[in-house]
Amino acid sequence: MTGAVMTHPRRAAAAEGIAARDPLRRIRVVADPDPSGPPTALRTANPAWSCVGDDATHHVVFQDDVLIADGFFPHLEQVAAAVPDEAVAFYEGWEGRNSGVVRLGALTGAQWAHAIDEHVPSLALMLPAGIARGYEKFALAHGGGWPYDVVMQRYLKSRGIPVRIAVPSTVDHDDVPSIAGNSTHGWRRATYFSERAENVRTFACAAFPVVPYYQYGESRCAVRYGTRWEHLETDRYLRRIGMLDQCDAAFAEHDAPALPAAVRRQVWLTAFATGAVVEGLTTAASDPAVTEAVMDSLGPGGLCEEYTGAELTEMIPPIRALALTAFAAGRTARRTAPPEPRLPAAEVAVTGGTAAFREQLARLLTDAGCATVPGERPVPGAHTVIHLAPSHDPGHALPDVLAEARRHGVRRLVLAGSAAVYRGLTARECTEEAVTGPPADAEARSWWDAEQTCRDWGARNGVPVQVVRFAEQVGPHAPLHGVLAAWTLRAWTRRPMELLDGRRHQLVDHRDMAGALAAVLAAPVRSTTYNVASARYGEDELARLVTDTARATPWHRGTGTDGAHPPLMSTALVSAETGWRPAADLRGGARAQAQWLACDTHDDVPGPEGAGIDD
């Protein structure tokens, strides 16, 4: 075993104290090689992971603001011997997605749990020596300004190394200001910490298919579908499994503690869903002391960026009491059949786009009452097709999709089009009739051609065709060609945003996209074209959205204007004829997209040049 403590010269004494905790003196102090440079842990991580001893089998790296449990180093050796080929995180903060993993592990009696997709918890991380030696080369080639723990996640993914998290944590976060610039994340501690590292009873590692967590003031569930995780609102998940009515009824019966209404609701949802998941895993009662401990960290984890440490300290007791009641209610709830789809006889096929996006959209459409199946081509029995034309080539796959639609007797076709069809127009706001002929702009023309191909096919085959022109899409798996995605990537990779005068933006949340399509399908065919958008933003407003949902990032004024940027669209027609109106929290959608770009895109999404996302 060898190891290092990453530090800044200003905190060298603290780092020396951490290194001294190892009785065999195997831990080196590694200082930031450029202490006057921009604050980032990534720069110090490279030498910290490179100083592996020649004969070492494992290497552990600490950050310099940690508290270490008594008996930690003998515990470390025991773990290294038992799981020689895995990454082991001895800390997980209460503010991460994986806080939910630790809670489930603790409540089901597990000592270890596999991490779900997120940045790797790197406050105290152990790697096999050979893997540790390869980190610096990977980071130099692929770091691209991304946060250290995101780069570590991508590296371990590339090497096929699983990450297991200790339950409880045997390292905690010391409450000192972050030199790496993480103080904006607020008060940070472990989800569940033990002051003594006991001998391990088992090295079995739990893996959970559903993980409720509370983050950024929102209750969400990570749900595994095949090889992908969907991160969705907890009330949506509970509705899918037929438990939302029971959750709501129990919440209404409970005396409201002195907490903000939104906090009460989101805490209740998280703890109720946690109880439901635990009950599905084990019928054994959870240890009361453990249950109280993990519920103590629930509120601070979800609210640490909004409230101060002093405010959270006062909120912990009422949140704990509320969470314990909700957890008990979740354990006694029972799954029921979900509501019948509103269109049970009209199965809807979603084609085109990326597999991940169409699968996500199909689930959201099913939530909205449409029996929906995703696939590259229409399937037998599908009476309606929604085709997601890819932004880089709207005409791609259209001939094959239309041929299959005709073969299966499809009776309605909806093309998910784009506001890009209005590019080049000078109107401040465009109605659906604004484009009267083939546009001069090349991208607009490609969208126009795709629309005309669908309309011509419908006329030949007697099938109603509708085009829904969407604003820039926002959410996980959304196309990356828009301004918000580009700016978010710049924010994550520490590059300033360039703002252009006079530009205005329209965005559509991925949940609103599903809601609008469901509304169009539920209404009789009236108009052939609809514009759909969730919200409008000025240039400065959009920049602030990025800094609030991804990372605080400077911006500057560019020269000139973006003549190719599409004008705004009027959405009055779709509201008047279908009743649809935007309902999703677009700020939440932007945050979900930012987290997806940081934590979930390493497997299958190429990014813009220089963004640090690899093919």
C-alpha positions in Angstrom: 0.0 0.0 0.0 1.2 3.5 -0.9 -0.8 6.7 -0.9 -0.9 10.5 -1.1 -2.7 13.5 0.3 -3.5 16.1 -2.3 -3.0 19.6 -0.8 -2.3 23.2 -1.4 0.8 24.8 0.3 -1.6 26.8 2.5 -2.9 23.6 4.0 0.3 21.6 4.2 0.1 21.2 8.0 -3.3 19.7 7.7 -2.1 17.3 5.0 0.9 16.3 7.1 -1.5 15.5 10.0 -3.6 13.2 7.7 -0.5 11.4 6.4 0.8 10.9 10.0 -2.3 8.8 10.8 -0.8 5.9 8.9 1.4 4.1 11.4 3.6 2.7 8.7 4.2 6.2 7.1 3.3 5.1 3.6 1.3 8.3 2.7 3.1 11.2 1.0 2.0 14.8 0.9 1.6 16.0 -2.7 1.3 19.8 -3.1 -0.4 21.6 -6.0 2.3 22.1 -8.7 0.9 25.5 -9.6 -0.5 26.9 -6.4 -1.1 30.4 -7.9 -3.2 28.9 -10.8 -6.9 28.6 -11.0 -8.2 26.5 -8.1 -8.8 22.9 -9.3 -8.2 19.5 -7.8 -7.5 18.1 -11.2 -4.0 19.6 -11.4 -2.8 18.0 -8.1 -4.5 14.7 -8.8 -2.0 13.8 -11.5 1.1 13.7 -9.3 -0.9 12.3 -6.4 -1.9 9.2 -8.4 1.5 8.9 -10.1 3.6 8.4 -6.9 2.7 4.7 -6.6 5.4 2.6 -5.0 7.2 0.2 -7.3 6.1 -2.8 -5.3 2.7 -1.5 -4.3 -0.5 -3.5 -5.1 -2.8 -0.6 -4.2 -2.7 3.2 -3.9 -5.0 5.5 -1.9 -5.4 9.2 -2.3 -7.0 11.6 0.2 -7.9 15.2 -0.2 -6.6 17.4 2.6 -9.9 18.2 4.3 -10.8 14.8 5.7 -11.5 13.2 9.0 -10.3 9.6 9.3 -12.0 6.9 11.4 -9.9 5.2 14.1 -8.5 1.9 12.8 -8.7 3.0 9.2 -5.4 1.8 7.9 -5.7 -1.8 9.1 -9.2 -1.7 7.6 -7.8 -0.4 4.3 -5.4 -3.3 4.1 -8.2 -5.8 4.7 -10.3 -4.3 2.0 -7.4 -4.1 -0.5 -6.7 -7.8 0.0 -10.3 -8.8 -0.4 -11.2 -6.8 -3.5 -7.9 -6.4 -5.4 -9.4 -5.3 -8.7 -11.9 -2.7 -7.7 -12.0 1.0 -6.9 -13.1 1.6 -3.3 -14.6 4.9 -2.1 -14.4 5.3 1.7 -16.5 8.5 1.6 -19.8 9.5 0.0 -21.2 13.0 0.6 -24.8 13.6 1.6 -25.2 15.9 -1.5 -24.6 13.3 -4.2 -26.8 10.8 -6.1 -24.9 8.1 -4.4 -26.1 9.3 -1.0 -29.2 7.3 -1.9 -27.0 4.3 -2.5 -25.5 4.6 1.0 -28.9 5.0 2.6 -30.2 1.9 0.9 -27.1 0.0 1.9 -27.3 1.0 5.5 -31.1 0.4 5.8 -30.7 -3.1 4.3 -27.7 -4.1 6.3 -25.2 -4.0 3.5 -21.6 -3.0 4.2 -20.8 -2.2 0.6 -22.8 -1.0 -2.4 -21.9 -0.4 -6.0 -22.0 3.3 -7.1 -24.5 4.4 -9.7 -23.4 6.7 -12.5 -22.1 10.0 -11.1 -18.7 11.6 -10.5 -16.7 9.1 -8.4 -16.6 10.1 -4.7 -12.9 10.9 -4.5 -12.3 12.4 -1.1 -10.7 9.1 -0.1 -10.3 6.7 -3.0 -8.3 3.5 -3.3 -7.3 2.0 -6.7 -5.3 -1.0 -7.8 -1.7 0.1 -8.3 -1.7 -0.5 -12.1 -4.9 1.5 -12.5 -3.5 4.3 -10.4 -0.4 4.5 -12.6 -2.5 5.0 -15.7 -4.6 7.8 -14.4 -2.3 10.7 -15.2 -1.9 9.7 -18.9 -5.7 9.5 -19.3 -6.3 12.8 -17.5 -3.7 14.6 -19.6 -5.3 13.3 -22.8 -9.0 13.6 -21.8 -9.2 15.9 -18.8 -10.1 18.9 -20.8 -10.9 21.1 -17.8 -13.6 18.7 -16.4 -13.8 18.3 -12.6 -11.4 15.8 -11.1 -14.0 13.4 -9.9 -15.7 13.4 -13.3 -12.4 12.6 -15.0 -11.9 9.8 -12.5 -15.3 8.4 -13.3 -14.6 8.4 -17.1 -11.1 6.8 -16.5 -12.5 4.0 -14.4 -15.3 3.4 -16.9 -12.8 3.2 -19.7 -10.8 0.6 -17.8 -13.9 -1.4 -16.7 -13.2 -0.9 -13.0 -16.2 -1.1 -10.7 -16.6 1.4 -7.9 -17.8 0.2 -4.5 -18.7 2.5 -1.7 -18.2 1.8 2.0 -21.3 1.6 4.2 -20.8 3.4 6.5 -18.1 5.8 5.3 -14.9 5.6 7.3 -13.8 9.0 6.1 -15.7 12.2 6.6 -15.4 15.7 5.2 -13.9 18.3 7.6 -15.9 21.5 7.5 -13.3 23.9 6.1 -13.4 26.2 3.1 -12.6 24.5 -0.2 -9.5 25.7 -2.0 -10.7 23.9 -5.1 -13.7 26.2 -5.4 -16.3 23.8 -4.0 -17.5 26.0 -1.2 -20.4 27.0 -3.4 -21.8 23.5 -2.8 -22.3 24.5 0.8 -21.9 22.4 4.0 -20.7 18.9 3.0 -20.5 15.9 5.2 -20.8 12.1 4.8 -24.2 10.5 4.3 -23.4 8.1 7.1 -20.1 8.1 9.0 -18.6 5.7 11.5 -15.9 7.1 13.8 -14.3 3.6 14.0 -13.4 1.3 11.0 -14.5 -2.1 12.3 -13.5 -5.4 10.8 -15.5 -6.2 7.7 -18.0 -9.0 8.1 -18.6 -9.4 4.4 -17.4 -8.1 1.0 -20.7 -8.8 -0.8 -21.5 -5.6 -2.7 -25.2 -4.6 -3.1 -26.5 -3.2 -6.4 -29.8 -1.4 -6.4 -32.0 -1.1 -9.5 -33.9 2.0 -8.0 -32.2 4.6 -5.9 -34.2 7.5 -4.4 -32.1 10.6 -3.5 -32.6 14.3 -2.6 -30.5 16.8 -4.4 -30.7 20.5 -5.2 -34.0 20.7 -3.4 -35.6 18.0 -5.6 -36.6 14.4 -4.9 -35.5 12.1 -7.7 -35.1 8.4 -8.4 -32.4 6.8 -10.4 -34.0 3.8 -12.2 -32.0 1.3 -14.2 -33.3 0.3 -17.6 -30.9 -2.2 -19.1 -27.5 -0.5 -19.2 -28.9 3.1 -18.7 -30.1 5.0 -15.7 -33.1 7.3 -15.9 -33.2 10.1 -13.3 -36.8 11.1 -12.9 -39.0 12.9 -10.4 -39.9 10.7 -7.4 -43.6 11.4 -7.8 -43.4 10.3 -11.4 -41.7 7.0 -10.4 -44.3 6.4 -7.6 -47.1 7.0 -10.1 -45.5 4.4 -12.5 -45.5 1.7 -9.8 -48.9 2.6 -8.5 -47.9 4.1 -5.1 -48.4 7.8 -5.5 -51.9 7.9 -4.2 -50.8 6.0 -1.0 -47.9 8.4 -0.7 -50.1 11.5 -1.1 -52.7 10.1 1.4 -50.2 9.5 4.1 -48.6 12.9 3.5 -52.0 14.6 3.9 -52.6 12.8 7.2 -49.3 13.8 8.7 -49.1 16.9 10.8 -47.0 19.5 8.9 -43.7 20.4 10.7 -42.4 23.9 10.7 -40.7 23.6 7.4 -41.2 25.3 4.0 -43.9 23.5 2.0 -41.6 22.5 -0.8 -39.1 21.0 1.6 -41.8 19.0 3.4 -43.1 17.6 0.1 -39.7 16.7 -1.3 -38.4 15.2 1.9 -41.5 13.1 2.2 -41.3 11.8 -1.3 -37.6 10.8 -0.9 -38.1 9.0 2.4 -41.4 7.3 1.3 -39.8 6.0 -1.9 -36.7 4.9 0.1 -39.1 2.9 2.4 -40.8 1.4 -0.6 -37.5 0.3 -2.2 -36.2 -1.1 1.1 -39.4 -3.1 1.6 -39.0 -4.6 -1.9 -35.4 -5.7 -1.0 -36.0 -7.1 2.5 -38.8 -7.7 5.0 -36.4 -7.4 8.0 -36.7 -4.2 10.1 -34.0 -1.6 9.7 -31.9 -0.8 12.7 -33.6 2.2 14.4 -30.3 3.9 15.2 -29.1 3.5 11.6 -32.4 4.7 10.2 -32.2 7.9 12.3 -28.6 8.5 11.3 -29.2 8.3 7.6 -32.3 10.4 7.8 -30.3 13.1 9.7 -28.3 13.7 6.5 -31.3 13.6 4.2 -32.2 17.3 4.6 -28.7 18.8 4.5 -27.9 16.7 1.4 -30.8 18.1 -0.5 -30.6 21.7 0.8 -26.9 22.4 1.4 -26.6 24.7 -1.6 -29.6 26.8 -0.6 -29.3 27.1 3.2 -26.3 27.8 5.5 -24.9 25.3 7.9 -26.5 27.1 10.8 -29.9 27.1 9.1 -29.6 23.4 8.3 -28.7 22.5 11.9 -32.0 23.9 13.0 -33.9 22.1 10.2 -32.3 18.6 10.8 -34.6 17.5 13.7 -38.0 18.3 12.0 -36.7 16.9 8.7 -35.5 13.7 10.5 -38.9 13.3 12.2 -40.8 13.8 8.9 -38.5 11.4 7.0 -38.8 8.7 9.6 -42.6 8.9 9.4 -42.5 8.9 5.6 -40.0 6.0 5.5 -42.4 3.9 7.7 -45.3 4.7 5.4 -43.3 3.7 2.4 -42.5 0.3 3.9 -46.1 -0.5 4.4 -47.3 0.7 1.0 -48.1 -1.8 -1.7 -47.7 -1.6 -5.5 -50.9 -1.3 -7.4 -51.6 -1.4 -11.2 -50.7 1.8 -12.9 -53.5 3.8 -14.6 -54.6 2.5 -18.0 -53.2 4.5 -20.9 -55.6 7.1 -22.3 -55.2 5.6 -25.8 -55.1 1.9 -25.1 -56.0 0.8 -28.6 -53.7 3.2 -30.4 -50.2 2.0 -29.7 -47.7 4.7 -30.5 -44.2 3.9 -32.0 -41.4 6.4 -31.4 -38.7 6.1 -34.0 -35.5 8.0 -35.0 -33.2 10.0 -32.7 -30.8 8.3 -30.4 -31.9 5.1 -28.7 -31.6 6.7 -25.3 -33.7 9.7 -26.1 -36.5 7.8 -27.8 -36.7 5.3 -25.0 -36.9 8.2 -22.5 -39.5 10.0 -24.6 -41.5 6.7 -24.9 -41.6 6.4 -21.1 -42.7 10.0 -20.7 -45.4 9.5 -23.3 -46.7 6.4 -21.5 -46.8 8.5 -18.3 -49.0 11.0 -20.2 -51.4 8.2 -21.2 -50.2 6.9 -24.5 -49.3 3.3 -24.9 -45.8 3.8 -26.4 -43.0 1.6 -27.7 -39.6 2.9 -29.0 -37.7 1.4 -31.9 -35.6 2.2 -34.9 -38.6 1.3 -37.1 -42.4 1.2 -36.6 -43.6 -2.1 -35.1 -46.7 -4.2 -36.1 -49.7 -3.0 -34.3 -48.6 0.6 -34.0 -51.4 2.9 -35.3 -49.4 6.1 -34.8 -45.7 6.9 -35.5 -43.8 9.8 -33.9 -40.5 10.2 -35.7 -37.6 12.0 -34.1 -35.6 13.4 -37.0 -31.9 13.8 -36.1 -30.7 17.4 -36.0 -27.6 16.6 -38.0 -29.5 15.0 -40.9 -33.3 15.3 -40.7 -33.9 13.2 -43.7 -31.8 10.2 -42.4 -33.8 7.0 -42.1 -37.0 8.7 -43.2 -37.5 6.5 -46.3 -37.2 3.3 -44.3 -39.4 4.5 -41.5 -42.1 5.6 -44.0 -41.9 2.4 -45.9 -42.4 0.4 -42.7 -45.2 2.7 -41.6 -47.1 2.0 -44.9 -46.5 -1.8 -44.5 -47.9 -1.8 -41.0 -50.9 0.3 -41.9 -50.0 3.3 -39.7 -53.0 5.7 -39.5 -51.2 8.8 -38.2 -47.7 10.3 -38.5 -46.2 13.0 -36.4 -42.8 14.4 -37.3 -40.8 16.0 -34.4 -39.4 18.9 -36.3 -37.3 21.9 -35.3 -37.4 25.6 -34.9 -34.4 25.6 -37.2 -36.7 25.6 -40.1 -37.2 29.3 -39.4 -33.5 30.1 -39.7 -32.9 33.1 -42.0 -36.2 34.7 -41.4 -36.2 38.3 -40.0 -39.5 38.2 -38.2 -39.2 38.7 -34.4 -41.8 36.0 -33.8 -42.9 33.3 -36.3 -46.2 31.6 -36.6 -46.6 28.2 -38.3 -47.3 29.9 -41.6 -44.1 31.9 -41.7 -42.3 29.4 -43.9 -44.0 29.5 -47.3 -41.4 27.9 -49.5 -38.0 26.2 -49.5 -35.7 28.3 -47.2 -32.4 29.7 -48.4 -30.6 28.7 -45.2 -29.1 25.2 -45.7 -30.1 23.8 -42.3 -33.6 25.3 -42.5 -33.9 23.7 -46.0 -32.9 20.2 -44.6 -35.8 20.5 -42.1 -38.2 21.8 -44.7 -37.3 18.9 -47.0 -37.9 16.4 -44.2 -41.3 17.9 -43.5 -42.2 17.8 -47.2 -41.2 14.2 -47.5 -43.6 13.3 -44.7 -46.4 15.4 -46.1 -46.0 14.0 -49.6 -46.0 10.4 -48.1 -49.2 11.2 -46.2 -50.9 12.6 -49.3 -50.0 9.5 -51.3 -51.2 7.1 -48.6 -54.2 8.9 -47.2 -52.5 9.3 -43.8 -52.8 12.5 -41.7 -49.3 14.0 -41.1 -48.6 16.6 -38.5 -45.3 18.4 -37.9 -44.4 19.6 -34.3 -41.6 22.1 -34.5 -39.7 22.1 -31.2 -37.5 24.8 -29.8 -34.0 23.9 -28.6 -34.4 20.7 -26.6 -33.3 20.5 -23.0 -32.8 17.4 -20.8 -30.9 14.2 -20.6 -30.0 12.7 -24.0 -31.1 15.9 -25.8 -29.2 16.8 -29.0 -26.1 18.9 -28.3 -26.3 21.4 -31.2 -28.0 24.2 -29.2 -26.6 27.1 -27.3 -27.5 25.9 -23.8 -25.7 22.6 -24.4 -22.6 24.4 -25.8 -22.5 26.8 -23.0 -23.0 24.1 -20.4 -20.0 22.2 -21.8 -17.9 25.4 -21.7 -18.9 25.9 -18.0 -18.0 22.3 -17.1 -14.6 22.6 -18.9 -13.7 26.1 -17.5 -14.1 28.0 -20.7 -15.9 31.4 -20.7 -19.1 31.9 -22.6 -19.4 34.4 -25.5 -22.6 36.4 -25.5 -23.9 38.0 -28.7 -26.1 41.1 -28.7 -29.7 40.8 -29.7 -30.0 37.0 -29.6 -33.0 35.5 -27.9 -33.6 31.9 -27.1 -36.5 29.5 -26.8 -36.1 26.1 -25.1 -38.3 23.1 -24.6 -38.0 20.8 -21.6 -38.0 17.1 -22.6 -41.0 16.5 -20.3 -42.9 19.4 -22.0 -42.0 17.8 -25.3 -43.7 14.6 -24.3 -46.7 16.5 -22.9 -47.1 18.4 -26.2 -46.9 15.3 -28.3 -49.4 13.5 -26.0 -51.8 16.5 -26.3 -51.5 16.5 -30.1 -52.3 12.8 -30.2 -55.3 13.1 -27.9 -56.8 15.9 -30.0 -58.5 15.4 -33.4 -56.3 16.3 -36.4 -56.9 19.9 -37.1 -53.7 21.9 -38.0 -50.8 20.2 -39.8 -48.1 22.2 -38.0 -47.5 23.3 -34.4 -44.8 25.3 -32.7 -43.8 24.1 -29.2 -41.5 25.8 -26.6 -41.4 25.9 -22.8 -39.8 29.3 -22.2 -37.9 32.3 -23.6 -34.6 33.7 -22.5 -32.5 36.7 -23.2 -28.7 36.2 -23.7 -27.8 37.2 -20.1 -30.7 35.2 -18.7 -29.5 32.0 -20.4 -26.0 32.6 -19.2 -27.2 32.9 -15.7 -29.2 29.6 -16.1 -25.9 27.9 -17.1 -24.0 29.2 -14.1 -26.8 28.3 -11.7 -27.3 24.7 -13.0 -23.7 23.7 -14.0 -20.8 25.7 -12.7 -20.1 29.4 -12.1 -18.5 30.6 -15.3 -17.4 34.0 -16.6 -18.8 35.4 -19.8 -17.8 38.2 -22.2 -19.5 40.1 -25.0 -18.6 38.9 -28.4 -18.6 41.0 -31.6 -21.3 40.8 -34.2 -24.5 38.8 -34.1 -25.5 35.2 -34.9 -27.4 35.5 -38.1 -28.2 31.8 -38.2 -30.0 31.7 -34.9 -33.7 31.0 -35.4 -36.2 33.7 -34.4 -38.7 33.1 -31.7 -41.9 31.0 -32.4 -45.4 31.7 -31.4 -47.0 28.8 -29.5 -50.5 30.1 -29.4 -51.9 27.7 -31.9 -51.0 24.4 -30.1 -52.4 25.8 -26.9 -55.6 26.9 -28.6 -56.2 23.7 -30.4 -55.0 21.0 -28.0 -55.0 22.8 -24.6 -51.3 22.1 -24.1 -49.3 24.6 -22.0 -45.7 24.2 -20.7 -45.7 22.6 -17.2 -42.2 21.4 -16.6 -39.6 23.2 -14.4 -37.2 24.1 -17.1 -34.5 25.1 -14.6 -34.7 21.5 -13.4 -34.4 20.2 -16.9 -31.3 22.4 -17.5 -29.8 21.0 -14.3 -30.6 17.4 -15.4 -29.0 18.1 -18.8 -25.9 19.5 -17.1 -25.6 16.5 -14.8 -26.1 14.2 -17.7 -23.3 15.9 -19.7 -20.9 15.6 -16.7 -21.8 12.2 -15.4 -23.6 10.1 -18.0 -22.2 10.9 -21.5 -18.9 9.1 -21.3 -20.4 5.9 -22.8 -22.1 7.0 -26.0 -22.1 10.7 -26.7 -19.5 12.5 -28.7 -19.1 16.2 -27.8 -18.2 19.4 -29.6 -14.5 19.8 -30.4 -12.5 20.6 -27.3 -15.3 19.8 -24.9 -13.6 16.7 -23.5 -16.3 14.2 -24.3 -14.8 11.4 -26.3 -16.2 9.3 -29.1 
